[in-house]
Amino acid sequence: MSSPFVIEPPVVTSLPVTGDTRRFAVNRIYCVGRNYADHAREMGHDPDREPPFFFMKPANSIVTDGKDMAYPQLSNDVHHEIEMVVAIGKGGANIAADKALDHVYGYGVGLDMTRRDLQGEAKKMGRPWDTGKAFDQSAPCGEITPVTKCGHPSKGAVKLLVNGEVRQEGDLNQLIWNVPDTIAYLSTLFTLEPGDLIYSGTPAGVGPVKKGDVLEGSVEGLVNLKTKIV
């Protein structure tokens, strides 16, 4: 029987699930900008609690299963941003904050890698950030741990080591917009769907990486993420 497609459909991007042979199929990736006060300050912004803003990465920008991340082209200033990742298991629009956690399948550890020089150029020209944020392999992500195993983390250490040295360190209780409020707000802008990921924001300490660096990210209670820049 011939294929109904004129080209072969893309392979489904997926993440491993802690304690399960099945995988979590990824739909879309939403990222929350400047969601830790110290990081907002280090980027030159006021951390007062204003409405959150979001940008997106394509699902196939994920690097998983401990694979290496290729240093991207057209940049000389690629930065690491360690984050807790929220995996959506049940979709919806206009979700109430007190019901938001019912929509979460689990949590993971991710890196929002950024071509800071290209992002900076886009900011100066009032253009979208896609070239700085949504490039190939810009979203390393570890295992998704179901809420049945980890609960809903609202506090706990968030840390990134580069070549064994601490580069970023914070706590989930420092999020300006916590997970329920983030889901509630995001669901007024988009109808969330199963398989969506939300990168929840990064603490202070973002900085450049170079080829050969080994990045190890952790969020207390979740499976660590490790990748090498090649």
C-alpha positions as CSV (number, residue, x, y, z in Angstrom):
1,M,0.0,0.0,0.0
2,S,1.4,3.4,-1.0
3,S,2.1,6.1,1.6
4,P,-0.6,8.8,2.0
5,F,2.3,11.4,2.2
6,V,4.3,12.9,-0.6
7,I,7.3,12.9,1.8
8,E,7.9,10.7,4.8
9,P,6.6,12.4,8.0
10,P,9.1,13.4,10.6
11,V,10.2,11.0,13.3
12,V,8.3,11.8,16.6
13,T,10.6,13.5,19.1
14,S,10.4,11.8,22.5
15,L,11.9,11.7,25.9
16,P,12.6,8.7,28.2
17,V,10.3,8.3,31.2
18,T,11.7,7.3,34.6
19,G,10.8,3.7,35.4
20,D,9.0,3.0,32.1
21,T,10.0,1.5,28.8
22,R,7.5,3.8,27.0
23,R,8.5,7.3,26.1
24,F,7.0,10.8,26.3
25,A,6.1,12.1,22.9
26,V,7.0,15.8,22.6
27,N,4.5,18.2,20.9
28,R,5.7,21.9,21.5
29,I,8.2,23.6,23.7
30,Y,7.3,26.8,25.5
31,C,10.0,28.7,27.4
32,V,9.3,31.3,30.1
33,G,11.6,34.3,29.9
34,R,13.3,35.9,33.0
35,N,11.4,33.9,35.6
36,Y,14.0,34.2,38.4
37,A,14.6,37.6,39.9
38,D,18.4,37.3,40.0
39,H,18.5,36.2,36.4
40,A,16.2,39.1,35.4
41,R,18.7,41.5,37.2
42,E,21.8,40.0,35.5
43,M,20.1,40.5,32.2
44,G,19.4,44.2,33.0
45,H,15.7,44.0,33.7
46,D,13.4,44.8,36.6
47,P,12.2,41.5,38.3
48,D,8.9,42.9,39.6
49,R,6.1,40.4,38.9
50,E,4.7,41.5,35.6
51,P,2.8,39.2,33.2
52,P,5.2,36.4,32.0
53,F,6.3,36.2,28.4
54,F,7.1,33.2,26.4
55,F,9.1,32.1,23.4
56,M,9.2,28.7,21.6
57,K,11.6,26.1,20.4
58,P,10.8,23.3,17.8
59,A,10.3,19.9,19.3
60,N,13.2,18.5,17.2
61,S,15.6,20.9,18.9
62,I,15.7,18.4,21.8
63,V,18.9,16.5,22.6
64,T,18.2,13.5,24.9
65,D,19.4,10.2,26.2
66,G,22.8,11.8,27.2
67,K,23.8,12.6,23.7
68,D,26.3,15.3,22.8
69,M,25.2,18.7,21.7
70,A,26.8,20.3,18.6
71,Y,28.1,23.8,19.1
72,P,25.8,25.8,16.7
73,Q,26.9,27.7,13.6
74,L,27.1,31.5,13.3
75,S,27.7,32.2,16.9
76,N,30.7,32.8,19.1
77,D,28.7,33.3,22.4
78,V,26.5,30.3,23.3
79,H,25.1,30.3,26.8
80,H,23.7,27.7,29.1
81,E,20.4,28.2,31.0
82,I,19.4,25.3,33.4
83,E,15.7,24.9,34.0
84,M,13.0,22.6,35.4
85,V,10.9,21.3,32.6
86,V,7.1,20.7,33.0
87,A,5.6,18.0,30.9
88,I,1.9,18.4,30.1
89,G,-0.2,15.3,30.1
90,K,-3.7,16.7,29.7
91,G,-4.5,19.7,27.4
92,G,-6.8,22.6,27.9
93,A,-7.4,26.3,27.5
94,N,-8.1,28.9,30.2
95,I,-7.0,26.6,32.9
96,A,-7.6,27.8,36.5
97,A,-4.5,28.0,38.6
98,D,-6.0,25.7,41.3
99,K,-6.6,23.1,38.6
100,A,-3.3,23.5,36.7
101,L,-1.3,20.8,38.3
102,D,-4.0,18.2,37.2
103,H,-2.6,18.8,33.7
104,V,1.0,17.9,34.5
105,Y,2.3,14.4,33.6
106,G,5.7,14.9,35.1
107,Y,8.9,16.9,35.4
108,G,12.4,16.9,34.0
109,V,15.7,18.8,33.7
110,G,16.4,20.9,30.6
111,L,18.9,23.4,29.1
112,D,17.7,26.4,27.2
113,M,20.8,26.9,25.1
114,T,21.1,30.4,23.7
115,R,23.1,32.0,20.9
116,R,23.5,35.2,23.1
117,D,25.1,37.2,20.4
118,L,22.3,36.6,17.9
119,Q,19.7,37.1,20.6
120,G,21.3,40.5,21.4
121,E,21.3,41.6,17.8
122,A,17.6,40.7,17.5
123,K,16.8,42.6,20.6
124,K,18.5,45.7,19.4
125,M,16.6,45.6,16.1
126,G,13.3,44.8,17.7
127,R,13.1,41.4,16.0
128,P,12.0,38.0,17.2
129,W,14.5,35.8,19.1
130,D,14.2,32.7,17.0
131,T,17.7,32.7,15.7
132,G,19.1,33.1,19.2
133,K,16.8,30.5,20.9
134,A,15.2,28.1,18.4
135,F,18.3,26.6,16.7
136,D,19.1,23.0,16.1
137,Q,19.9,21.0,19.4
138,S,19.1,24.1,21.5
139,A,17.0,22.1,24.0
140,P,18.8,19.3,25.8
141,C,16.4,17.5,28.1
142,G,16.7,14.6,30.5
143,E,14.2,11.9,31.6
144,I,10.6,12.9,32.5
145,T,9.7,11.7,36.0
146,P,6.0,11.2,36.4
147,V,4.2,13.0,39.2
148,T,3.4,9.7,40.7
149,K,7.1,9.3,41.5
150,C,8.2,12.9,42.3
151,G,5.0,14.8,43.2
152,H,4.9,18.5,42.2
153,P,8.2,20.1,43.1
154,S,7.8,23.7,44.4
155,K,11.1,24.0,46.2
156,G,14.5,22.4,45.9
157,A,17.9,23.1,44.4
158,V,18.4,23.9,40.8
159,K,22.0,23.6,39.7
160,L,24.3,23.4,36.7
161,L,27.9,22.2,36.8
162,V,30.3,22.9,33.9
163,N,33.3,20.6,33.9
164,G,32.5,19.8,37.5
165,E,32.3,23.5,38.7
166,V,29.1,25.1,39.8
167,R,28.0,27.8,37.3
168,Q,24.3,28.2,38.2
169,E,22.5,27.6,41.5
170,G,19.0,28.5,42.7
171,D,15.9,27.1,44.2
172,L,12.4,26.4,42.7
173,N,10.9,28.6,45.4
174,Q,12.5,31.6,43.7
175,L,10.4,31.3,40.6
176,I,8.6,34.6,40.0
177,W,5.7,32.7,38.3
178,N,5.3,29.3,39.9
179,V,4.2,26.3,37.8
180,P,0.4,26.5,38.4
181,D,0.3,30.2,37.6
182,T,2.5,29.7,34.6
183,I,0.3,27.0,33.2
184,A,-2.8,29.1,33.9
185,Y,-1.4,32.2,32.1
186,L,0.0,30.2,29.2
187,S,-3.3,28.5,28.6
188,T,-5.0,31.8,28.0
189,L,-2.6,32.4,25.1
190,F,-2.5,28.9,23.6
191,T,-4.6,25.7,24.0
192,L,-2.2,23.4,25.7
193,E,-1.9,19.9,24.4
194,P,-0.6,16.6,25.7
195,G,3.1,16.4,24.9
196,D,3.8,20.1,25.4
197,L,6.8,21.0,27.5
198,I,7.3,24.2,29.5
199,Y,10.8,25.3,30.3
200,S,10.1,27.2,33.5
201,G,13.0,29.7,33.6
202,T,16.6,29.8,34.7
203,P,18.3,31.1,37.9
204,A,21.2,33.5,37.8
205,G,24.7,32.6,36.5
206,V,24.1,32.1,32.8
207,G,27.3,32.1,30.8
208,P,29.2,30.9,27.8
209,V,30.2,27.3,26.9
210,K,32.9,26.1,24.5
211,K,33.5,22.8,22.7
212,G,34.6,20.1,25.0
213,D,32.6,21.4,28.0
214,V,30.6,18.8,30.0
215,L,27.3,20.2,31.4
216,E,25.6,18.4,34.3
217,G,22.2,19.8,35.3
218,S,20.1,18.9,38.3
219,V,16.8,19.7,40.0
220,E,16.3,18.2,43.4
221,G,14.2,15.1,43.2
222,L,14.5,14.6,39.4
223,V,16.9,12.7,37.2
224,N,20.0,14.6,36.3
225,L,20.8,15.8,32.8
226,K,24.3,15.5,31.2
227,T,25.6,16.5,27.8
228,K,28.9,17.4,26.2
229,I,29.4,20.3,23.8
230,V,31.1,19.1,20.6
